[in-house]
Amino acid sequence: GRHPDFIEIDAASHTGVDHVRSLLEVAVHAPLMGRTKIYLIDEVHMLSKAAFNALLKMLEEPPASVLFLLATTEREKIPETVRSRSFQLFFDPLPSSTLTAYLRTVCDAQGIVIDDEALLVLVQQSEGSVRDALNALERVRFFGERITADIIYETLGYIRPEDVIQLFEHIIAQDVAGLLAALASLQVHRYDPTIT
């Protein structure tokens, strides 16, 4: 299932200029099977400034048989000199219905039993990102024979929406005792406040 002329590189673990230079040395060789050799550099914004400068030379005069795909979620971190020499495509998050159907297909193929509510929570938390949804599914798949919404909330460190509403109701009512009791029952110290 892997084509020898499609090479994926994780820039997060290959940030240095030496990695980019060795990549560029190999890139000039002819493709093995196809007409084009494709390099997908994922998380390209993680490259160092020197690595971007080395890559820029190849982007200015690429060999006819090489195509570079630079993937990032943080476009503003890519130097303008690189962006100006690239054809830019922007991908919108997937609609919830499409992502739900895809995750259901993955679960069925992998024999993962998951409730509809749990699937909905995964889709909502991933905000339309297939990668984030699959990563979350991978994290929860072994927590019982059937994956429920409670398992997802517990495993991913989220507070259920109804519990958040209850906390706000105590705040609005200025019910300090009720708020403290609700926080204690939720064991709120287990949650990371930076997770949205």
Salt bridges, closest charged atoms under 4 A:
ASP5 OD2 - HIS3 ND1 3.98
GLU43 OE1 - HIS45 NE2 3.53
GLU43 OE2 - ARG131 NH1 3.02
GLU60 OE2 - ARG85 NE 3.19
GLU74 OE2 - HIS45 NE2 3.59
GLU74 OE1 - LYS77 NZ 2.71
GLU80 OE1 - ARG83 NH2 3.44
ASP115 OD1 - ARG146 NE 2.42
ASP116 OD1 - ARG104 NH2 2.71
GLU117 OE2 - ARG160 NH2 3.44
GLU138 OE1 - ARG141 NH1 3.91
ASP150 OD1 - ARG160 NH1 2.39
GLU154 OE2 - ARG190 NH1 2.93
GLU162 OE2 - ARG160 NE 2.54
ASP175 OD2 - HIS170 ND1 3.20
